[in-house]
Amino acid sequence: MTSLSVIRPISLRPDATADRLGDDDYRGPVVTTESASTLAALPALLDRIASGDADAFARFYDLTCARVYGMVLRVLRDPGYSEETTQEVFLQVWRSAGSFDPQAGSALSWLITMAHRRAVDRVRSESAATRRDLAYGTDDTRSTFDEVTEQVASRETSREVINCLGTLTDIQRQSVGLAYYHGLSYREVAEQLSVALPTIKSRIRDGLQRLRDCLGDRDA
């Protein structure tokens, strides 16, 4: 197959939580049965994609495009760059679907981690400092962010993520929620919460660390 006409222009918003940008009571992702059925369908679709099934690829794209675009937009903070990078991610899916190992993690975790890393690579390829500043957590939270991304993606249909969010302090939970789920930059989070920028940076870092530890403990 020489082209992927099933990759359509992105018109969907990343998720419904964007409507709650100013909601100080925000506590985390909305858990739905639809997301559970989506997760269950992805491994089989990847297996078919690895065999060159364009219909499976179209279905996989429709199920996950909004999630991938949302992740990329949180990093790049630029819709145009985010659309380009999202298309690159799905081209990579088409070419490397056979590399997915269900024993290593969920299909959604594999996809979202791929999207985050490609977005970070896009940021790092930009020479202008203004472009680098658009990235969320590129310098001091990438390792923790990658781990939390994988753990959250694999548990998104359970109560575990919500319970772990409940272990954070109010400012950690609000900061992580605004940055991770709403895609705000550090500076925007600081302005939204009327808290000093250095404080927000440390609270997001500490909050991600606590989430990682909490989710890790539940694996024990």
Stockholm file with secondary structure:
# STOCKHOLM 1.0

chainA/1-220         MTSLSVIRPISLRPDATADRLGDDDYRGPVVTTESASTLAALPALLDRIASGDADAFARFYDLTCARVYGMVLRVLRDPGYSEETTQEVFLQVWRSAGSFDPQAGSALSWLITMAHRRAVDRVRSESAATRRDLAYGTDDTRSTFDEVTEQVASRETSREVINCLGTLTDIQRQSVGLAYYHGLSYREVAEQLSVALPTIKSRIRDGLQRLRDCLGDRDA
#=GR chainA/1-220 SS CCCCTTCCCCCSCSCGGGGGTTCTTCCSCCCCHHHHHHHHHHHHHHHHHHTTCHHHHHHHHHHHHHHHHHHHHHHHCCHHHHHHHHHHHHHHHHHHGGGCCTTTSCHHHHHHHHHHHHHHHHHHHCCSHHHHHTSSSTTTSHHHHHHHHHHHHHTTTSSHHHHHHTTSCHHHHHHHIIIIITCCCHHHHHHHHTCCHHHHHHHHHHHHHHHHHHHHHTTC
#=GC SS_cons         CCCCTTCCCCCSCSCGGGGGTTCTTCCSCCCCHHHHHHHHHHHHHHHHHHTTCHHHHHHHHHHHHHHHHHHHHHHHCCHHHHHHHHHHHHHHHHHHGGGCCTTTSCHHHHHHHHHHHHHHHHHHHCCSHHHHHTSSSTTTSHHHHHHHHHHHHHTTTSSHHHHHHTTSCHHHHHHHIIIIITCCCHHHHHHHHTCCHHHHHHHHHHHHHHHHHHHHHTTC
//
